[in-house]
Amino acid sequence: MSCEVCGGVPAGPVLLQSASSRILWWNHRKVNADLCGYCAERVYFDQQSRTLIQGWWGPLSALATIWFSIANFVRISEHRRFITTVENDGLQTSRPRAKITGNPVALVVSAIALFIIASLAVTVLNAPTPASESNPTSFNSTCWENTGGNSLKQVSCDSDSASYETYQVVSDPSLCADLYLEAGTQYACLQEKFG
């Protein structure tokens, strides 16, 4: 089998892919060919460089960049195991290896993109949770009956027995004017109910 690009031997099949993004859309390019060691390394370097520089800048493309970068590395490693030598002027020599670390732009852009992605992930993971039954904001505008001896019972705000109503939920009980209820890790401030 000879290389589809230069005709060199030995050659073997390899699939290498790249992604490039323009924020709202992205392009996918692939090379699926029988390549010699020289051409496979050149295509690997070009595809990885394009992906690591241009692939991060859209949501779908960022995922494709991670996938293609890993898949390309695995595939070129398999090709390297299969095609260990190259022919140069009739002489068999060891196969060269393209290292993506030889492209500092790709490394810097990838580091910046990974930092941005990590920052977004931390922001999303640390976002406040929406109100739910377990969230103390459900205490807002609730009414309470004084059943005596520092004991309160939640009642309908239309009930004649409603003595207090909550007016806000705070994280520090000193922010309440007078009375408060513990509401999880926060406090529901109470005021006397009039009318």
C-alpha positions in Angstrom: 0.0 0.0 0.0 1.4 3.4 -0.9 0.7 6.9 0.4 -2.2 8.7 -1.3 -0.4 12.0 -1.0 3.3 11.3 -2.0 3.3 7.7 -3.1 5.8 6.7 -0.3 5.8 3.3 1.3 5.0 1.9 3.8 1.7 3.6 4.3 -1.4 2.8 6.4 -4.9 4.0 6.9 -5.5 6.9 9.3 -8.5 9.2 10.1 -7.7 12.7 11.5 -10.3 15.4 12.1 -10.3 19.0 12.9 -12.9 21.6 14.1 -13.0 25.3 13.5 -15.5 27.6 15.0 -17.1 31.0 14.3 -19.1 31.3 17.6 -22.5 30.5 16.0 -21.4 27.8 13.5 -18.5 25.4 13.1 -16.8 23.4 10.5 -15.6 19.8 10.6 -12.8 18.6 8.4 -11.5 15.1 8.1 -8.7 13.3 6.3 -9.3 9.6 5.9 -6.5 8.2 3.8 -3.6 5.8 3.5 -0.6 7.8 4.5 3.1 7.3 5.0 4.8 8.3 8.2 5.8 11.7 6.9 2.4 12.7 5.5 0.5 11.3 8.5 2.6 13.4 10.9 2.2 16.5 8.7 -1.6 16.0 8.5 -1.7 15.3 12.3 0.2 18.5 13.1 -2.0 20.6 10.7 -5.3 19.1 12.0 -4.4 19.4 15.7 -3.1 22.9 15.3 -6.2 24.0 13.4 -8.4 22.4 16.1 -6.5 23.7 19.1 -6.4 27.3 17.7 -9.8 27.6 16.0 -12.0 24.9 17.6 -12.8 26.4 21.0 -14.9 29.4 20.1 -18.4 27.9 20.0 -20.3 25.6 22.4 -20.6 22.6 20.1 -17.2 23.1 18.6 -15.6 23.3 22.0 -16.9 19.8 22.7 -15.8 18.6 19.3 -12.3 20.1 19.9 -11.9 18.0 23.1 -13.1 14.9 21.3 -11.1 15.4 18.1 -7.9 16.2 20.0 -8.1 13.0 22.0 -9.2 10.9 19.0 -6.5 12.3 16.8 -3.8 11.5 19.4 -5.1 7.9 19.8 -5.3 7.4 16.0 -1.8 8.8 15.2 -0.4 6.7 18.0 -1.9 3.6 16.4 -0.6 4.7 13.0 2.9 5.1 14.6 2.8 1.6 15.9 1.8 0.2 12.5 4.1 2.4 10.3 7.4 2.6 12.2 9.7 3.6 9.3 9.7 5.8 6.3 11.5 5.6 3.0 13.7 8.5 2.1 15.7 8.2 -1.2 15.5 4.4 -1.1 16.6 4.2 2.6 14.4 3.1 5.4 14.7 5.5 8.4 12.8 5.9 11.6 9.6 7.7 11.4 9.6 11.4 12.4 7.1 12.5 15.1 5.3 15.8 15.0 4.7 17.2 18.4 2.0 19.7 18.9 4.2 21.3 21.6 6.1 22.6 18.6 3.2 25.0 18.0 3.2 27.5 20.9 0.2 29.4 19.4 -1.9 26.3 19.7 -0.8 25.7 23.3 -1.4 29.3 24.4 -4.9 29.5 22.7 -5.8 26.2 24.2 -4.7 27.2 27.7 -6.8 30.4 27.4 -9.8 28.5 26.1 -9.6 25.9 28.8 -9.3 28.7 31.4 -12.5 30.3 30.0 -14.4 27.0 30.0 -13.3 26.2 33.5 -14.3 29.6 34.7 -17.8 29.2 33.1 -18.1 25.8 34.7 -17.3 27.1 38.1 -19.7 30.0 37.7 -22.5 27.6 36.6 -21.8 25.2 39.4 -21.8 28.0 42.0 -25.0 29.6 40.8 -27.7 30.0 43.4 -30.4 27.3 43.4 -33.9 28.3 42.4 -36.6 28.6 45.0 -38.1 25.2 46.0 -40.0 23.7 48.9 -36.7 23.2 50.7 -35.7 26.8 50.1 -36.7 29.3 52.8 -38.1 31.8 50.4 -41.2 29.7 50.6 -41.7 31.3 54.0 -42.4 34.7 52.4 -46.0 35.9 53.0 -46.9 33.1 55.3 -49.0 33.6 58.4 -48.6 32.1 61.9 -50.8 31.6 64.9 -49.3 32.0 68.4 -50.2 28.8 70.2 -48.5 29.9 73.4 -45.1 29.2 75.1 -42.9 30.3 72.2 -44.8 28.0 69.8 -46.2 29.0 66.4 -48.4 27.1 64.0 -48.7 28.0 60.3 -52.2 29.0 59.3 -54.0 30.6 56.4 -53.5 34.3 56.1 -57.3 34.7 55.9 -57.7 33.0 59.3 -58.8 35.2 62.3 -56.2 33.2 64.4 -53.3 34.5 62.3 -51.2 36.6 64.7 -48.0 37.1 62.6 -46.9 37.2 59.0 -43.5 36.9 57.4 -42.3 39.8 55.4 -38.8 38.8 54.4 -36.2 36.0 54.6 -32.7 37.0 55.6 -29.3 35.3 56.3 -28.8 37.3 59.6 -31.5 37.4 62.3 -30.3 40.8 63.4 -31.8 42.1 60.2 -35.3 41.3 61.5 -37.1 44.0 63.4 -38.3 41.9 66.3 -39.3 38.2 65.8 -38.0 35.6 63.4 -38.3 31.9 62.6 -35.4 29.7 61.7 -35.9 28.7 58.0 -33.1 26.2 57.1 -29.9 28.2 57.1 -31.8 31.5 56.9 -34.4 33.4 59.0 -38.0 34.4 58.2 -38.7 37.8 59.8 -42.2 38.1 61.5 -44.4 41.1 62.1 -47.8 41.4 63.8 -50.6 40.8 61.4 -53.1 43.7 61.2 -56.5 43.4 59.8 
